[in-house]
C-alpha cells in the first residue's frame, strides 16, 4: 500500500526547515522552533501540518512581515529546472505558502514578490487565492503582468491559481458564479509552449464547466477554430468532465450531436442474477440507420444502488467510432462487482444503459446479491 502523503511529510520537515532558516538567519532560534512545532504534529493531516508549521514560525521570525519574508525566501533552495522535478520534496515549502496566506494579506507587494519566488520551487496556487478573494482586480492585474514571464512555473500560477475549484485549495466562489474575469488570462495562455501550462489552462476550463457549462462550451468552440493538435488536445482535456457527464452541448463541441439515428441489437447483461465479486459482461451492437456516416461516442452506464436504496449512474468509457451507412459494430465490456476503495456495492436491481453521444438507451438490468 502506498505511503500516505502526510506520512511522507513527517517531523524531519520541521528539522530541515529549521536548519534552512538558521543558515541564512543566525538569530533564528532553531531549537525553540523545533520544540514548539513537534508536539501534536503526528496527529495532523498533510495540509494542517503545513499550517501548523507556519503558525509556529510566526513566533520565531521577525514581527516585520517584509523581514520575515526576506528570510523565508532566502532560505529556499534552487529553483525547479523543469516540471518533472516537482515532487514530494517540494512540499517542504508548504509552510511558506501558509505563512503568506495567513499573515501576508495586508502586504500585497511583498507577498506577490514572495509568491513569485515560491511558485518556482513549489507552487503558490494555494496562497494566492485569499488575495483574489480580498482584491480580485488588483491580483488579476498582477497575474496579467506575469503572462510573458520566462518561467513556466510562474505562467502556470496564473491559470492554476485562478481555478474556481482547485483541489485542496479554497473555492473561488466569485469565479464559480461568473468566470468571465479570468477568461482573458486563459486566452493568452492557451497556446503556451509548455504542456505544463496548457494542461493547467484545460483544468481551469474543466472547473469552469462544472458551474458554467455554456461558458466552457463557447470558449472551446471558439478555440477549435484554426486549432493545431496542441490546442485540440487542450480542448478535449477541458471538456473531459462534461463529456463524462454526457452533456449534449459539450458533446456537440466535439462533433457528437444528439440527432443520432441508430438501432441497438444483441443487448446482453450477464449474469442477470449476480453475486458480489462476480464479473459482469455487458455487450450490445449498434447499427447506423442514416444514409451518411455517423460519428458516435459510445459509452455505457450502470445505475449503482446506493446505501439508501436510490441509484446513481457511473459512466464507463468505451470508444469513439465512425459508422458508415447501415454498418453494424459490436461493443463489449467486463465489469468487476468486487468492492473497491472507490466503490462499495449494495444489493438490488441495477439498470444498465448504452450512451451514444450522451443519449441513453436502456439495455438490461441485473440483480446483485451480497455475500452471506
VEXROMAR-55392 format. One line per 5 residues: number of its first residue (from 1); for each residue x, y, z of C-alpha. Coordinates in steps of 0.02 Angstrom, whole numbers, plus 50000, padded with zeros to 5 digits. Layout:
<tortis>
NUM	X Y Z  ...
</tortis>
This chain:
<tortis>
1	50000 50000 50000  50066 50172 49953  50125 50280 50096  50003 50418 50143  50058 50592 50092
6	50056 50654 50271  50175 50512 50320  50297 50573 50187  50289 50742 50273  50350 50691 50443
11	50442 50779 50585  50600 50784 50480  50520 50928 50384  50523 51033 50542  50707 50995 50572
16	50750 51029 50389  50659 51195 50388  50742 51250 50549  50912 51211 50475  50875 51305 50314
21	50815 51461 50404  50956 51462 50530  51082 51452 50387  51025 51621 50320  50971 51699 50485
26	51086 51651 50631  50974 51736 50762  50835 51612 50720  50801 51501 50872  50802 51333 50783
31	50793 51228 50942  50649 51330 51011  50556 51319 50847  50577 51130 50839  50523 51108 51020
36	50365 51209 50991  50320 51134 50822  50337 50948 50862  50201 50922 50996  50039 50864 50914
41	50116 50861 50740  50088 50675 50713  49900 50692 50739  49879 50813 50594  49843 50780 50410
46	49954 50849 50271  49882 51024 50245  49854 51057 50432  50036 51008 50459  50091 51144 50340
51	49981 51272 50426  50040 51217 50598  50221 51244 50549  50180 51416 50476  50090 51472 50633
56	50236 51413 50739  50359 51504 50626  50266 51666 50662  50328 51658 50842  50510 51642 50789
61	50526 51757 50639  50534 51948 50647  50369 52037 50678  50401 52142 50524  50321 52044 50382
66	50443 52105 50249  50591 52050 50355  50511 51881 50390  50476 51850 50205  50652 51903 50159
71	50718 51768 50275  50599 51635 50209  50637 51675 50028  50825 51673 50057  50808 51506 50146
76	50731 51424 49992  50836 51309 49885  50867 51315 49699  50726 51348 49577  50645 51199 49491
81	50729 51168 49324  50583 51075 49245  50409 51012 49286  50467 50834 49320  50564 50889 49475
86	50401 50941 49561  50393 50800 49689  50358 50773 49872  50518 50864 49921  50443 51024 49851
91	50308 51010 49985  50442 51061 50109  50389 51236 50058  50207 51209 50105  50231 51310 50267
96	50293 51457 50162  50130 51453 50066  50027 51453 50226  50134 51591 50301  50094 51705 50154
101	49909 51662 50156  49891 51682 50344  49998 51835 50378  50028 51924 50213  49859 51989 50157
106	49898 52165 50216  50065 52165 50124  50016 52141 49943  50178 52187 49855  50290 52090 49974
111	50176 51938 49962  50170 51941 49772  50359 51951 49765  50370 51803 49884  50244 51703 49783
116	50343 51737 49626  50492 51651 49707  50390 51515 49792  50300 51456 49637  50467 51423 49552
121	50511 51300 49690  50342 51229 49744  50179 51316 49700  50088 51473 49753  49919 51414 49688
126	49853 51393 49865  49915 51554 49945  49865 51670 49803  49682 51627 49824  49649 51731 49981
131	49720 51880 49888  49600 51850 49743  49454 51842 49864  49507 52004 49950  49550 52106 49795
136	49522 52013 49632  49554 52164 49521  49725 52201 49595  49778 52019 49599  49723 51984 49420
141	49818 52139 49366  49975 52064 49444  49944 51898 49359  49925 51988 49193  50099 52060 49215
146	50168 51883 49230  50089 51817 49068  50252 51828 48972  50367 51776 49113  50507 51659 49055
151	50467 51536 49194  50333 51409 49151  50302 51389 49338  50254 51573 49350  50143 51562 49196
156	50059 51406 49266  50020 51500 49427  49910 51617 49325  49795 51478 49267  49810 51360 49416
161	49790 51495 49548  49628 51558 49470  49544 51387 49455  49370 51405 49531  49378 51230 49609
166	49561 51194 49643  49584 51029 49737  49649 51061 49914  49626 51248 49886  49487 51362 49946
171	49350 51383 49816  49342 51548 49722  49155 51574 49736  49152 51735 49633  49230 51641 49487
176	49113 51494 49511  48970 51617 49491  49048 51715 49348  49215 51661 49274  49223 51794 49137
181	49360 51892 49227  49485 51751 49209  49450 51707 49027  49569 51841 48957  49711 51760 49056
186	49669 51587 48990  49655 51657 48814  49834 51719 48824  49897 51551 48887  49800 51431 48776
191	49945 51412 48654  50084 51419 48782  50240 51325 48730  50234 51222 48890  50116 51072 48905
196	50129 51101 49094  50043 51269 49070  49919 51211 48938  49862 51067 49049  49830 51194 49188
201	49727 51300 49069  49624 51146 49025  49599 51107 49209  49539 51284 49240  49412 51270 49099
206	49359 51099 49163  49323 51182 49331  49226 51321 49246  49117 51194 49156  49056 51118 49318
211	48964 51280 49359  48955 51370 49191  48936 51242 49052  48890 51371 48920  49049 51470 48954
216	49154 51313 48937  49070 51258 48775  49075 51431 48695  49259 51451 48739  49305 51279 48672
221	49206 51306 48512  49298 51469 48482  49467 51393 48520  49440 51248 48399  49436 51369 48253
226	49604 51352 48167  49668 51245 48310  49828 51144 48298  49849 50974 48382  49907 51052 48546
231	49753 51161 48562  49637 51019 48510  49713 50915 48650  49683 51058 48772  49501 51073 48719
236	49472 50886 48738  49551 50889 48910  49448 51040 48961  49287 50953 48908  49325 50786 48992
241	49210 50802 49143  49066 50872 49040  49090 50732 48913  49090 50602 49051  48928 50675 49118
246	48855 50658 48944  48819 50844 48924  48745 50864 48748  48819 51038 48724  48994 50976 48765
251	48975 50825 48652  48917 50938 48511  49076 51042 48526  49174 50887 48476  49054 50842 48336
256	48950 50713 48429  48773 50779 48402  48620 50709 48488  48521 50692 48325  48575 50512 48302
261	48480 50376 48209  48534 50204 48264  48467 50033 48308  48528 49933 48457  48533 49744 48448
266	48612 49592 48532  48593 49675 48701  48654 49565 48843  48700 49586 49025  48760 49426 49110
271	48739 49358 49237  48570 49438 49265  48570 49374 49445  48744 49416 49508  48838 49394 49670
276	48960 49517 49744  49131 49476 49673  49065 49416 49505  49117 49488 49338  48978 49568 49237
281	48984 49552 49048  48896 49691 48952  48876 49685 48763  48773 49766 48626  48780 49809 48442
286	48745 49974 48355  48683 49997 48177  48690 50164 48085  48520 50198 48007  48571 50361 47923
291	48613 50372 47738  48777 50455 47786  48920 50421 47907  48886 50449 48092  49017 50496 48222
296	48973 50412 48386  49044 50424 48560  48998 50256 48635  48992 50233 48824  48884 50139 48946
301	48819 50173 49120  48775 50065 49269  48649 50140 49390  48725 50077 49552  48613 50054 49702
306	48667 50161 49849  48653 50129 50036  48487 50222 50044  48412 50118 49903  48421 50256 49773
311	48531 50239 49619  48674 50340 49547  48744 50316 49371  48927 50279 49341  48985 50307 49162
316	49112 50190 49084  49206 50248 48929  49210 50133 48778  49266 50212 48615  49232 50337 48477
321	49185 50267 48307  49127 50324 48137  48993 50208 48067  48957 50201 47882  48775 50190 47822
326	48697 50027 47881  48859 49973 47962  48843 49875 48125  48976 49871 48259  48979 49769 48419
331	49040 49826 48590  49075 49732 48750  49148 49765 48921  49181 49664 49077  49149 49750 49244
336	49202 49685 49414  49072 49679 49552  49202 49669 49689  49206 49804 49822  49346 49930 49795
341	49410 50081 49888  49316 50191 49764  49155 50091 49757  49052 49989 49879  48913 49880 49811
346	48737 49863 49881  48605 49733 49842  48463 49773 49725  48417 49797 49543  48544 49891 49436
351	48495 49964 49267  48624 49962 49127  48615 50088 48985  48709 50119 48824  48759 50302 48798
356	48776 50359 48618  48829 50540 48603  48757 50563 48776  48587 50491 48731  48538 50349 48848
361	48464 50184 48788  48410 50052 48912  48498 49886 48887  48454 49766 49027  48462 49757 49215
366	48544 49641 49338  48505 49597 49519  48651 49600 49639  48655 49495 49797  48785 49523 49931
371	48888 49385 50010  48802 49300 50156
</tortis>
